[in-house]
Amino acid sequence: MSAQARKPYWVGDYMAYWGDIEWDFHTCVRCEGPLRSSLARKNGYGPDCAQIPGIESYVRKARAQDHENWHNHITALSRGEPVASIAPHNRSARKAATGNSRRQKPLRKPKPPSVKQQNYLRFLAMKTGTTFETPRSSRDASLQIDQLKLMLAGQGRRGAAAAS
């Protein structure tokens, strides 16, 4: 008979809960690398991170964070909330669910229209006898300039056709 791999009852960012009082680390609390040896899984850090001063404070913070996540999980289950409504306990899944990723670039403020663009818009509006909406960005100003230029070109053709 083959031995089946045991699955943890709950997995947090750093720790896994196996039932009763059995917890162990699966991810290094500092470098977030996988932990392979039984000593590393017990301590919460691998041999490379063991040399770092203050590594125990990382372990305490990770343990407190995962215990809080575990408590929130159990509380939600006791209220009868579906498991899907509970925030994911896996860091990468939580980032994907919330859109919280370090790779995301912050939204940049659009470049405002230049003075030259604004003056040209006023000139074209006077020539065509129309008004325009104040552009919020340089791109908006360019689009409005192109529209007014087309209007001006259309007026020029009509005027030439009427004269002949």
Secondary structure, 3 states (H helix, E strand, C coil): CCCCCCCCCEECCCEEEEECCEEEECECCCCCCECCCHHHHHHCCCCCHHHCCCHHHHHHHHHHHHHHHHHHHHHHHHCCCCHHHCCCCCHHHHHHHHCCCCCCCCCCCCCCCCHHHHHHHHHHHHHHCCCCCCCCCHHHHHHHHHHHHHHHHHHHHHHHHHHC
